[in-house]
Amino acid sequence: MKTDPRQNRWFRLGQLGVLGVMALLGLFDLGYGITEVGSGPVAAAIVLWRVALAVATAAVWLPIRPSGSRVLAYQAIALSVVSFVTTVVLAVGSSSGVSGVWGLAETLGLLGVIFVVARRGATRPALAAVAATGLAVSVLPARSGGTEEFIIFGMFLALCAGAAAVSGMHLRMLENGRERAMATVRAEQRAEFARDLHDFIAHHVTGIVVQAQGARFIVEQDPQRAIAALEQIERAGAETMTSMRRMVGVLRDRNAPADAPLAPLAGVTELGPLLDNFAASGPPLPRLHVDGNLAGLPVEVSTSGYRVVMEALTNVRRHASGANVVDVWIRRTPDWLLVRVADDGAPQQTRGPGGPRGGAGGYGLVGLGERVRAVGGRITAGPGIGGAGWVVDAALPLDREVAR
């Protein structure tokens, strides 16, 4: 699934913040470690090894991983084993006079590894990785000795490891829920395409059959009329094949319902009754502006334009507080069908493309965007000039080639 650039940006800023904290803790580890451990090659090696482990933790949790990453889980397991072995070696050394702080930067890094693995790792290896890394974090204070004080620190770190794992799993569940909701929306849009395609094919094939039957009877009496009928059959067949090629790609998903219920086909030429029904339910007042001849539009373009207006009006009714008028513009150019729906409601900073961000209506234009992109078009939604009202714009190509 594509990530939101804004969410990705905030995520990266959070990572930079954690790296900054780790850098400060690393400087503290260096200074305190040199003071406590002492001088000499062994002491220097111990301090540098702790720094290397802290850097290794950042190398594991810093990259943005895909969901279900096995590599992430295996890297975390390997890192936790190295950290645990280091703790055992230094714990033995501490009883012989080698002591010092256990490595605060490494501690924070391992907690970050637990969080990322719980959120992104493949399920089965992630369980083992979280358990192994949690153990490695919990025993870190043993590097400084086995006193009661450090045992308490270990218990505290175990709780922190549990909190990091729970936080990661919570975000994982939220993301999985959103992906399932998006999959449902896409399946519903594919079902709409299936219904539209059925109605469109039935309409045109019926016309082809009727014209072919008529041409058979008049071919001997009036060849010119038969030729005209054959030309109409050719045009209808070509239009049908073109629309089928442009729509069938959306129906290739094996999860799309094969027995979707049939519904009447509605296009931009049927916007009048839609706006009349909208006006009958109360303000705001809808106004329709048409520029160009809407006859003969490709069926998938016409139905997609109708869906854009219908969803935009639904969002106006739900979210445009104080709106008095909503204008619907339909403009046909030689290459595009342009659709715009704009209301004059009060400025709302929290409204997103499908309504309030995170609200129940947030998937309306998400699914509509799938439909618009399927025919090669583009759709945007946002505040009007000066932040007043809300504007939905869609551009639907009459020919796929102009969208490339």
matplotlib code that plots the C-alpha trace (Angstrom):
import matplotlib.pyplot as plt

x = [0.0, 1.2, 2.2, 1.0, 4.0, 3.0, 3.0, 6.3, 7.8, 6.6, 7.9, 11.3, 11.4, 10.6, 13.5, 15.8, 14.7, 15.4, 18.8, 19.6, 18.8, 20.9, 23.8, 23.6, 23.4, 26.3, 28.4, 27.5, 28.4, 31.8, 32.6, 31.4, 32.8, 36.3, 36.2, 34.9, 36.5, 39.9, 42.6, 44.4, 43.6, 41.0, 39.1, 39.1, 37.9, 35.0, 33.9, 34.2, 32.3, 29.4, 29.3, 29.3, 26.4, 24.4, 25.1, 24.1, 20.7, 20.1, 21.0, 18.3, 15.4, 16.2, 15.3, 11.7, 10.7, 7.8, 5.1, 5.9, 9.7, 11.6, 15.0, 14.1, 13.2, 16.3, 18.5, 16.9, 17.5, 21.2, 21.7, 20.0, 22.3, 25.4, 24.2, 23.3, 26.8, 28.4, 26.4, 27.6, 31.2, 31.1, 29.2, 32.0, 34.5, 32.6, 33.2, 36.9, 36.9, 35.7, 32.6, 30.9, 27.6, 26.0, 25.3, 22.3, 22.4, 22.3, 19.4, 17.3, 18.3, 17.2, 13.9, 13.5, 14.3, 11.5, 9.0, 9.9, 9.9, 6.5, 5.1, 6.8, 8.3, 6.9, 4.6, 6.4, 10.0, 8.9, 7.6, 11.0, 12.8, 10.8, 11.3, 15.1, 15.5, 13.5, 15.7, 18.8, 17.5, 16.4, 19.9, 21.9, 22.3, 24.2, 27.2, 27.7, 27.3, 24.7, 23.7, 20.1, 20.1, 20.9, 18.4, 15.7, 17.0, 16.7, 13.1, 12.3, 13.8, 11.8, 8.6, 9.9, 10.5, 6.9, 5.6, 7.6, 6.2, 2.6, 2.9, 4.3, 1.6, -1.1, 0.1, 0.3, -3.3, -4.4, -2.5, -3.9, -7.4, -7.0, -5.6, -8.7, -11.0, -9.2, -9.5, -13.2, -13.6, -11.6, -13.8, -16.9, -15.6, -14.8, -18.4, -19.7, -17.5, -18.9, -22.5, -21.8, -20.0, -22.9, -25.5, -23.4, -22.6, -26.3, -27.4, -25.0, -25.2, -29.0, -28.7, -26.2, -28.5, -31.6, -29.7, -28.2, -31.7, -33.1, -30.1, -30.8, -34.3, -33.6, -30.3, -32.0, -34.6, -32.4, -28.7, -27.8, -29.9, -28.2, -24.8, -25.8, -27.0, -23.7, -21.8, -23.8, -23.2, -19.4, -19.4, -21.3, -19.1, -15.9, -17.2, -18.1, -14.7, -12.9, -14.8, -14.3, -10.6, -10.4, -12.6, -11.6, -8.3, -10.1, -12.0, -9.0, -8.7, -9.6, -11.3, -13.8, -17.3, -18.4, -22.1, -22.4, -26.1, -27.0, -27.9, -29.1, -26.3, -26.1, -23.9, -23.4, -26.5, -28.6, -27.2, -30.5, -32.5, -29.6, -29.4, -33.3, -33.2, -30.4, -32.3, -35.5, -33.8, -33.0, -30.1, -27.6, -29.1, -27.4, -26.7, -25.7, -23.4, -22.8, -20.3, -20.2, -22.1, -22.3, -23.7, -21.5, -19.2, -17.4, -19.5, -16.8, -16.0, -19.7, -20.4, -17.2, -18.1, -21.6, -20.0, -17.6, -20.6, -22.6, -19.8, -19.0, -22.7, -22.7, -19.7, -21.3, -24.4, -22.3, -19.5, -20.2, -21.6, -23.2, -23.1, -25.9, -25.0, -23.1, -22.1, -21.5, -19.6, -19.4, -17.2, -16.3, -13.1, -11.8, -9.7, -11.2, -14.3, -13.8, -15.9, -15.9, -18.1, -17.6, -19.6, -19.5, -19.4, -17.3, -13.6, -12.8, -9.2, -10.0, -11.8, -9.9, -10.6, -13.4, -14.5, -12.9, -9.5, -10.0, -13.7, -16.2, -16.6, -12.9, -13.0, -15.6, -13.2, -10.5, -12.5, -13.6, -10.0, -9.5, -12.2, -11.0, -7.4, -8.7, -9.9, -6.7, -8.0, -7.0, -9.0, -8.1, -10.0, -9.2, -10.3, -11.3, -9.4, -8.8, -9.8, -13.5, -15.7, -14.5, -13.6, -13.5, -11.9, -11.7, -10.3, -11.3, -9.7, -11.9, -8.9, -6.3, -3.5, -4.0, -3.5, 0.0]
y = [0.0, 3.5, 5.6, 9.1, 11.5, 13.6, 10.6, 9.5, 12.9, 13.0, 9.4, 10.5, 13.5, 11.2, 8.9, 11.9, 12.9, 9.4, 9.4, 12.7, 11.3, 8.2, 10.5, 12.3, 9.1, 7.7, 10.7, 10.1, 6.4, 7.3, 9.9, 7.8, 4.6, 6.0, 7.4, 4.2, 1.5, 3.2, 3.3, 0.6, -1.3, -3.6, -0.7, 1.2, -2.0, -2.3, 1.3, 1.1, -2.2, -0.6, 2.2, -0.2, -2.1, 1.1, 2.0, -1.6, -1.1, 2.1, 0.2, -2.3, 0.0, 3.1, 1.8, 1.9, -1.8, -3.3, -5.1, -8.7, -8.3, -11.5, -9.9, -7.4, -10.1, -12.2, -9.1, -8.3, -11.9, -11.8, -8.4, -9.6, -12.7, -10.5, -8.1, -10.9, -12.6, -9.2, -8.8, -12.2, -11.4, -7.9, -9.3, -11.7, -8.8, -6.6, -9.2, -8.8, -5.0, -4.1, -2.0, 1.2, 2.2, -0.6, 1.4, 3.7, 4.4, 0.7, 0.3, 2.9, 1.4, -2.1, -0.7, 0.9, -2.5, -4.1, -1.5, -1.7, -5.6, -5.7, -3.3, -4.5, -8.0, -11.2, -12.7, -15.9, -14.7, -11.4, -13.2, -14.8, -11.6, -9.5, -12.1, -12.4, -8.6, -8.1, -10.5, -8.8, -5.4, -6.7, -8.1, -5.1, -3.7, -6.9, -5.5, -3.1, -5.7, -7.8, -5.5, -5.0, -1.6, -3.0, -5.8, -3.1, -1.4, -4.7, -5.1, -1.6, -2.2, -5.4, -3.2, -0.7, -3.6, -4.8, -1.3, -0.9, -4.3, -3.4, 0.0, -1.6, -4.2, -1.6, 0.4, -2.8, -3.6, -0.1, -0.4, -3.8, -2.5, 0.3, -2.0, -4.2, -1.2, -0.1, -3.6, -3.5, -0.1, -1.4, -4.5, -2.3, -0.1, -3.2, -4.4, -1.1, -1.5, -5.0, -3.7, -0.8, -3.1, -5.5, -2.8, -1.1, -4.4, -5.4, -2.1, -2.0, -5.7, -5.5, -2.6, -4.4, -7.5, -5.4, -3.5, -6.7, -8.3, -5.2, -5.1, -8.7, -7.9, -4.7, -5.7, -6.8, -4.0, -1.0, -1.8, 1.8, 1.5, -1.8, -0.2, 2.6, -0.1, -2.0, 1.3, 1.8, -1.7, -1.2, 2.0, 0.4, -2.6, -0.5, 1.6, -1.5, -3.1, 0.1, 0.5, -3.1, -2.9, 0.2, -1.2, -4.9, -4.3, -3.2, -6.5, -8.8, -9.0, -12.5, -11.1, -9.0, -10.4, -12.4, -12.3, -8.5, -7.4, -5.4, -1.7, 0.8, 2.6, 6.4, 8.9, 12.7, 13.1, 11.9, 14.6, 16.6, 14.1, 13.6, 17.3, 17.6, 14.9, 16.7, 20.0, 18.3, 17.2, 20.8, 23.4, 24.0, 24.7, 22.8, 24.5, 22.6, 24.3, 22.3, 23.4, 21.3, 18.4, 15.4, 13.0, 10.1, 10.1, 6.8, 4.9, 4.5, 8.2, 9.3, 6.9, 8.0, 11.7, 10.9, 9.1, 12.0, 14.4, 12.0, 11.4, 15.1, 16.0, 13.4, 15.0, 18.4, 17.2, 15.6, 18.2, 21.6, 23.4, 26.7, 26.1, 27.9, 26.9, 24.0, 24.5, 21.5, 22.2, 19.7, 20.7, 18.7, 19.5, 17.7, 15.4, 15.6, 15.6, 18.0, 17.8, 20.3, 20.4, 23.4, 24.6, 27.9, 26.4, 27.8, 27.1, 23.7, 22.9, 19.3, 18.3, 15.8, 14.4, 12.2, 14.3, 14.8, 13.0, 9.7, 10.0, 7.4, 9.0, 9.0, 6.2, 7.8, 9.6, 7.1, 4.5, 7.0, 7.8, 4.2, 4.4, 7.7, 6.4, 3.2, 5.2, 7.2, 10.3, 12.4, 13.7, 16.3, 17.7, 20.6, 24.1, 26.8, 30.1, 31.7, 28.4, 29.0, 26.1, 22.8, 22.0, 18.6, 18.5, 15.5, 15.2, 12.2, 11.5, 10.8, 8.9, 7.0, 8.3, 11.9, 10.8, 9.4]
z = [0.0, -0.8, 2.2, 2.8, 2.1, 5.1, 7.4, 6.0, 6.7, 10.3, 10.7, 9.5, 11.8, 14.7, 13.7, 13.6, 17.1, 18.4, 16.7, 18.4, 21.8, 21.0, 20.0, 23.4, 25.3, 23.3, 24.3, 27.9, 27.5, 26.0, 28.7, 31.6, 30.2, 29.8, 33.3, 35.0, 32.9, 32.8, 30.2, 28.2, 25.0, 26.8, 28.2, 24.9, 23.1, 25.5, 25.0, 21.2, 21.1, 23.1, 20.6, 17.7, 19.2, 19.5, 15.9, 14.9, 16.6, 14.6, 11.4, 12.2, 13.1, 11.0, 7.4, 6.4, 6.1, 4.3, 6.3, 7.0, 6.7, 7.6, 7.1, 9.9, 12.3, 11.6, 12.0, 15.3, 16.5, 15.4, 17.1, 20.4, 20.5, 20.1, 22.7, 25.1, 24.7, 25.2, 28.5, 29.7, 28.9, 30.5, 33.5, 34.2, 33.7, 36.1, 38.9, 38.1, 38.4, 34.9, 35.4, 34.2, 32.7, 30.7, 27.5, 27.5, 23.7, 23.0, 25.4, 23.6, 20.2, 21.3, 22.5, 19.0, 17.4, 19.5, 18.4, 14.7, 14.7, 16.5, 13.8, 10.6, 11.1, 9.7, 12.4, 13.5, 13.4, 14.9, 18.0, 18.5, 17.7, 20.2, 22.9, 22.3, 22.1, 25.2, 27.1, 25.8, 27.0, 30.4, 31.2, 30.0, 33.6, 34.5, 32.6, 35.5, 38.3, 39.9, 42.8, 43.8, 42.1, 38.7, 39.1, 39.6, 36.5, 34.6, 35.7, 34.6, 31.2, 30.8, 31.3, 28.7, 26.3, 26.8, 26.3, 23.0, 21.8, 22.6, 20.9, 17.8, 17.7, 18.2, 15.2, 13.2, 14.0, 13.0, 9.7, 9.0, 9.7, 7.3, 4.6, 5.0, 4.7, 1.6, 0.1, 0.8, -0.9, -3.9, -4.1, -4.0, -6.8, -8.9, -8.3, -9.6, -12.7, -13.2, -13.0, -15.3, -17.8, -17.8, -18.4, -21.1, -23.0, -22.7, -24.1, -27.1, -27.9, -28.0, -30.4, -32.6, -32.8, -33.7, -36.4, -37.8, -38.0, -39.7, -42.2, -43.1, -44.2, -46.1, -47.8, -51.0, -51.1, -50.1, -50.1, -49.1, -45.9, -45.2, -45.6, -43.1, -40.6, -41.0, -40.3, -37.1, -36.1, -36.7, -34.6, -31.7, -31.8, -31.8, -28.9, -26.9, -27.4, -26.5, -23.3, -22.4, -22.8, -20.6, -17.9, -17.8, -16.1, -12.9, -12.9, -13.1, -9.3, -8.2, -5.0, -7.0, -6.5, -9.5, -8.7, -7.9, -8.0, -11.1, -10.9, -13.5, -15.4, -14.5, -16.3, -16.4, -18.5, -15.6, -13.1, -13.3, -11.2, -8.8, -8.1, -7.9, -5.2, -3.4, -3.4, -2.2, 1.0, 2.0, 1.7, 0.3, -3.2, -6.0, -9.3, -12.5, -15.1, -18.4, -21.0, -24.1, -25.6, -23.2, -25.7, -26.9, -23.9, -23.2, -20.7, -18.1, -18.3, -18.0, -15.0, -13.2, -13.6, -12.2, -9.2, -8.6, -8.3, -6.2, -3.7, -3.5, -2.8, -0.1, 1.6, 1.2, 3.0, 5.8, 6.4, 4.7, 7.7, 6.8, 3.0, 1.1, -2.5, -4.1, -7.8, -10.1, -13.3, -16.1, -19.0, -22.1, -24.0, -27.1, -24.9, -21.3, -19.3, -16.4, -13.3, -10.4, -7.3, -5.0, -1.9, -0.1, 3.4, 6.3, 6.3, 7.9, 8.5, 9.4, 6.3, 4.1, 0.6, 2.0, 4.9, 8.3, 8.5, 10.2, 10.1, 9.1, 5.7, 5.0, 2.4, 0.0, -2.3, -1.6, -3.4, -6.0, -6.6, -7.5, -10.0, -11.5, -11.8, -13.4, -16.4, -16.5, -14.8, -11.8, -8.8, -6.1, -3.1, -0.9, 0.5, -1.9, -2.4, 1.0, 2.8, 2.1, 1.1, -0.4, -4.0, -5.7, -9.1, -11.5, -15.0, -17.0, -20.3, -23.3, -24.8, -22.8, -24.9, -23.7, -20.1, -20.7]

ax = plt.figure().add_subplot(projection="3d")
ax.plot(x, y, z, "-o")
ax.set_aspect("equal")
plt.show()
